[in-house]
Amino acid sequence: MRTQVAIVGAGPAGLLLGALLARAGIDNVIVERHSAEHVLGRIRAGVLEQVTVELLAEAGVAARLQREGLRHDGIELAYGGVRHRIDLHGLTGKHVTIYGQTEVTRDLMDARAAAGLASLYEAAGVAITGFDRAAPRVTYVHDGRAHEIECDFIAGCDGYHGACRASVPAAAIRTHEKVYPFGWLGVLSRTPPVSPELIYCSHARGFALCSMRTPMLSRYYVQVPIGDRVEAWSDEAFWNELKRRLDADAAARLITGPSIEKGIAPLRSFVAEPMRFGRLFLAGDAAHIVPPTGAKGLNLAAADVGVLARALVEYYRDGSSAGIDAYSDRCLKRVWKAVRFSWWMTSLLHQFPDGSDFDRKLQLAELDYLAGSTAAQTALAENYVGLPLT
């Protein structure tokens, strides 16, 4: 098989890149090791920056998002039993949209299938070669037969455990990582949200987050020790712990119900540098991971492929390699700012096992400063709604 761009990974990053390239007339094929059902079964992020929404619209897949997505103009920070609203729109002129990653993926999958574009699922043994030369190849096995894709470029959108970053020689790549000593126990329930906007809670017992996917589908999290097992948490234990960390009004309003999904997610930051190796480009989780505290994971992936799509369009339309040459530096500037913001929010709102009374006093002092300072709130809001795609 011959194509211009081979995309490894059919998550939202790979699918969005494929849609953007197809709109520009650039041939592409997506190869995914899992089934389509497995990809759709991942329950993940739900806060979209305006940049992400604009890229989805540019790709022609934002119609349902614009009908069903929930516009949020603010968030709430809770500490000391009191909530303080951060007016995202008033401070920045921008907002975020609540729309689950599963729904983004579904929209992109449906659009790709309707357009008759090639997506190869359940591809075993995916391997990439030749990306340091002029003849990149993607090989895989499907239905017991070996296949090969010849291409001009490879986009590695296959996540942290994928083949693309692992194929880069160790001497050519540098990685940075910070692992946090706690995780998020998350519950999805068919219940109305406790609040119309997200509530980020800092409590002596640990962090909590009240979020949602739709007006009747809620997503809640509590900070737990890194060694906790999800089997040890009954629904009743989860709801009781969440109520302890909420302010009195939110705890009284909380409507509980059976969990339809429950899991513990570890928190860490990870960045691989650079993000380009010859004719191979890394994007999304293949290149970086951030704690979910700042709602940046999916949005960073979308920004990566937005930059990459424009660079490839410039290459094929104008014959210029300026965009692809600048890809890594442009993306990493934005990535590190998002890593900083996610680290800052995580450090501000969570309780660390080795934290002292001094550390907690500093957290409360910073929260008090945020609550009373327009300048501090503006800095938070600018980062939360998303920095410009430069």
C-alpha positions in Angstrom: 0.0 0.0 0.0 1.2 3.5 -0.8 0.1 6.7 1.0 1.5 10.2 1.7 1.1 10.1 5.5 0.9 6.9 7.6 -0.7 7.6 11.0 -0.1 5.1 13.7 -2.8 5.2 16.3 -6.6 5.7 15.9 -7.2 7.7 19.1 -8.5 11.3 18.8 -5.0 12.6 17.9 -4.6 10.3 15.0 -8.2 10.6 13.8 -8.1 14.4 14.0 -4.8 14.5 12.0 -6.3 12.2 9.4 -9.4 14.4 9.1 -7.4 17.6 8.8 -5.1 16.1 6.1 -8.0 14.7 4.2 -9.7 18.0 4.0 -6.5 19.4 2.5 -6.4 16.6 -0.1 -3.5 14.8 1.5 -3.8 11.0 1.4 -3.4 9.2 4.7 -3.9 5.8 6.3 -4.5 5.1 10.0 -3.1 1.9 11.6 -4.4 0.9 15.0 -3.4 -2.2 17.1 -6.7 -2.4 19.0 -10.2 -2.8 17.8 -12.5 0.2 17.2 -14.6 -0.9 20.1 -11.6 -0.9 22.4 -10.6 2.6 21.3 -14.2 3.8 21.9 -14.3 2.2 25.3 -11.7 4.5 26.8 -13.4 6.8 29.3 -11.1 9.9 29.6 -11.1 13.6 29.3 -14.1 15.9 28.8 -12.9 19.5 28.9 -12.1 21.0 25.5 -10.3 24.2 24.9 -11.6 26.6 22.2 -8.5 25.8 20.1 -9.5 22.1 20.2 -13.1 22.9 19.2 -11.9 25.2 16.4 -9.7 22.4 15.1 -12.6 19.9 15.2 -14.7 22.4 13.3 -11.9 22.9 10.7 -11.9 19.1 10.3 -15.7 19.2 9.7 -16.6 17.1 12.7 -18.0 19.6 15.2 -21.7 19.5 14.4 -22.8 17.2 17.3 -20.3 18.9 19.6 -21.8 22.3 18.9 -25.3 20.9 19.6 -24.6 18.8 22.7 -21.4 20.2 24.2 -21.8 22.2 27.4 -20.3 25.7 27.3 -18.6 26.6 30.6 -17.6 30.2 31.3 -16.1 29.5 34.7 -14.8 27.0 37.3 -15.0 26.9 41.1 -12.2 26.5 43.6 -13.2 25.2 47.0 -11.2 25.3 50.2 -12.0 25.9 53.8 -15.6 24.9 53.1 -16.2 27.9 50.7 -16.3 28.0 46.9 -14.8 30.8 44.8 -15.7 31.2 41.2 -13.0 31.9 38.5 -14.7 33.8 35.7 -12.9 32.2 32.7 -14.8 34.1 30.1 -14.9 37.4 31.9 -11.1 37.3 32.4 -10.1 36.0 29.0 -13.0 36.3 26.6 -12.8 32.5 26.1 -14.6 29.5 27.5 -14.2 25.7 27.6 -16.6 23.1 26.3 -17.6 19.9 28.2 -17.8 17.0 25.7 -16.3 13.6 26.4 -13.3 12.3 24.6 -15.3 9.2 23.7 -17.7 11.4 21.8 -14.9 13.2 20.1 -13.5 9.9 19.0 -16.9 8.6 17.9 -17.5 11.7 15.8 -14.1 11.4 14.1 -14.5 7.7 13.5 -18.0 8.2 11.9 -16.7 11.0 9.7 -13.8 8.9 8.5 -15.9 5.9 7.7 -18.5 8.1 5.9 -15.7 9.6 3.7 -14.4 6.1 2.9 -10.9 6.8 4.3 -8.7 3.9 5.3 -8.5 2.8 8.9 -6.9 -0.5 9.7 -7.9 -1.8 13.1 -6.5 -4.8 15.0 -3.1 -4.5 13.3 -0.7 -6.7 15.2 3.1 -6.3 15.5 3.1 -2.7 14.2 6.7 -1.6 13.3 8.1 1.4 11.6 11.4 1.7 9.7 13.2 4.0 7.3 12.0 7.2 9.0 15.6 8.4 9.1 15.7 8.1 5.3 13.5 9.0 2.3 11.5 5.8 2.4 9.6 5.3 5.6 7.6 2.0 6.1 4.9 0.8 8.5 4.6 -2.9 8.7 1.9 -4.9 10.5 0.1 -8.3 10.6 -3.7 -8.5 10.0 -5.7 -11.8 9.7 -2.4 -13.7 9.8 -0.9 -11.9 6.8 2.0 -9.4 6.7 1.3 -6.0 5.3 3.5 -3.0 4.4 2.7 0.7 3.9 5.0 2.9 2.0 4.7 6.6 2.8 6.4 10.0 2.8 5.9 10.6 6.5 4.9 8.8 9.7 2.8 10.4 12.4 3.2 8.6 15.7 -0.1 9.1 17.5 0.0 5.7 19.2 0.3 6.7 22.8 2.9 6.2 25.5 3.2 2.4 25.0 3.1 2.6 21.2 5.8 1.5 18.7 6.7 4.9 17.3 8.6 6.5 20.2 10.1 3.1 21.1 11.6 2.9 17.6 13.7 6.0 18.1 17.3 5.2 18.9 18.0 5.9 22.6 20.8 8.3 21.8 18.5 10.5 19.8 15.8 11.2 22.4 15.7 12.6 25.9 12.8 12.0 28.3 11.7 13.9 31.4 9.4 12.4 34.0 7.8 13.3 37.3 5.6 10.7 39.1 3.2 11.8 41.8 2.6 9.8 44.9 -1.1 9.5 44.5 -3.8 8.8 42.0 -7.4 9.7 41.1 -10.2 7.4 41.9 -12.9 8.2 39.4 -16.5 7.3 39.2 -19.0 7.8 36.3 -22.6 7.8 37.3 -26.0 8.5 35.6 -26.8 11.3 37.9 -27.2 15.1 37.4 -24.0 17.1 38.2 -23.9 18.6 41.7 -23.0 22.0 40.1 -23.4 23.6 36.6 -19.6 24.2 36.6 -16.6 22.1 37.6 -15.6 22.2 41.3 -11.9 21.7 42.2 -11.7 21.0 45.9 -8.6 21.3 48.1 -9.2 19.6 51.4 -7.1 18.3 54.3 -8.3 14.7 53.4 -7.2 15.2 49.8 -8.2 16.6 46.4 -11.6 16.1 44.9 -13.2 17.1 41.6 -16.8 17.4 40.5 -17.2 17.2 36.8 -19.7 16.0 34.2 -20.2 14.7 30.7 -23.8 15.6 30.1 -26.7 17.1 32.1 -27.4 13.5 33.3 -24.0 12.0 33.4 -21.5 13.0 36.1 -17.9 12.3 36.6 -16.4 12.6 40.1 -12.9 12.0 41.5 -11.1 11.8 44.8 -7.4 11.7 45.5 -6.2 8.3 46.8 -2.9 6.8 47.8 -0.9 5.4 44.9 -1.2 1.9 46.2 -5.0 1.8 46.6 -6.9 -0.8 44.6 -10.3 0.0 43.0 -11.7 -3.2 44.4 -11.3 -1.8 47.9 -13.7 1.1 47.1 -17.4 0.4 47.1 -19.8 2.9 45.7 -20.9 3.8 49.2 -17.4 4.4 50.4 -16.6 6.6 47.4 -19.7 8.8 47.8 -19.1 9.1 51.6 -15.5 10.2 51.0 -16.5 12.7 48.3 -19.1 14.3 50.6 -16.4 14.7 53.3 -14.3 16.8 51.0 -17.1 19.0 49.5 -18.4 22.2 51.1 -21.7 21.7 53.0 -23.9 23.0 50.3 -22.4 20.8 47.6 -22.5 17.7 49.9 -26.2 18.3 50.6 -27.0 18.7 46.9 -25.0 15.7 45.7 -27.1 13.0 44.1 -25.5 9.6 44.2 -26.1 6.4 42.3 -24.5 3.2 41.1 -21.2 3.7 39.3 -21.2 2.7 35.6 -17.4 3.0 35.4 -14.8 3.1 38.2 -11.0 3.2 38.1 -7.9 4.6 39.6 -5.6 6.7 37.4 -2.0 7.4 38.4 -0.7 11.0 38.0 2.5 11.8 36.3 4.2 14.2 33.9 6.3 13.0 31.0 7.9 14.8 28.0 10.0 13.3 25.2 12.3 15.7 23.3 12.5 16.3 20.4 9.2 15.4 18.8 10.5 14.9 15.3 13.0 12.4 14.0 13.6 12.7 10.3 10.3 11.7 8.7 8.7 10.6 12.0 6.6 13.0 14.1 5.4 12.2 17.6 2.1 13.7 18.8 -0.1 13.4 21.8 0.6 10.8 24.5 3.5 9.3 22.4 5.4 12.5 23.2 4.0 13.8 26.5 1.6 13.1 29.4 0.3 15.5 32.0 -1.7 15.1 35.2 -5.4 15.5 34.5 -5.6 18.4 37.0 -5.3 21.1 34.3 -7.4 19.3 31.7 -4.6 19.5 29.1 -4.0 15.9 27.8 -6.5 15.7 24.9 -6.0 19.4 24.2 -2.3 19.2 23.9 -2.7 16.2 21.5 -5.1 18.3 19.4 -2.7 21.2 19.3 0.2 18.9 18.2 -1.7 17.6 15.2 -3.1 21.0 14.4 0.5 22.2 14.1 1.6 19.1 12.2 -1.3 19.2 9.8 -0.5 22.8 8.8 3.1 22.0 8.4 2.3 19.0 6.1 -0.1 21.1 4.1 2.6 23.7 3.6 5.0 21.0 2.5 2.7 19.5 -0.1 1.1 22.7 -1.3 4.1 25.0 -1.3 7.0 22.7 -1.3 8.3 24.3 1.9 9.8 22.3 4.8 9.8 25.3 7.1 6.7 24.0 9.0 7.9 20.5 9.5 11.4 21.7 10.5 9.8 23.9 13.2 7.3 21.3 14.4 9.1 20.0 17.4 10.2 23.4 18.8 6.8 25.0 18.3 4.9 22.1 20.0 7.4 21.8 22.9 7.1 25.4 23.9 3.4 24.9 24.3 3.8 21.5 25.9 6.2 22.7 28.6 3.8 25.6 29.5 1.0 23.1 29.9 3.2 20.8 32.0 4.0 23.7 34.2 0.4 24.6 34.6 -0.7 21.1 35.3 2.2 20.7 37.9 1.2 24.0 39.5 -2.5 23.0 39.9 -1.6 19.5 41.1 0.8 21.0 43.7 -1.8 23.6 44.8 -4.8 21.3 45.3 -3.5 17.9 46.4 -2.2 16.6 49.7 1.3 15.0 49.5 2.2 12.1 51.8 5.3 13.9 53.0 3.7 17.3 53.2 4.1 19.3 56.4 1.9 21.8 58.2 4.1 24.4 56.6 3.3 23.1 53.1 -0.5 23.1 53.8 -0.3 26.7 55.1 1.4 27.7 51.9 -1.3 26.0 49.8 -4.0 27.9 51.7 -2.2 31.2 51.4 -2.0 30.7 47.6 -5.6 29.8 47.4 -6.5 32.9 49.4 -4.4 35.0 47.1 -6.1 33.5 44.1 -9.5 34.2 45.6 -8.7 37.9 46.0 -6.5 38.7 43.1 -7.8 39.4 39.6 -4.2 39.2 38.3 -3.8 35.7 39.7 -7.2 34.6 38.5 -6.4 35.9 35.0 -3.1 33.8 34.9 -5.1 30.7 35.9 -7.9 31.4 33.4 -5.5 32.1 30.5 -3.8 28.7 31.0 -7.1 26.8 31.7 -8.9 27.9 28.6 -5.8 27.2 26.6 -2.8 29.2 25.2 -2.9 30.2 21.5 -1.9 27.7 18.9 1.2 29.5 17.6 
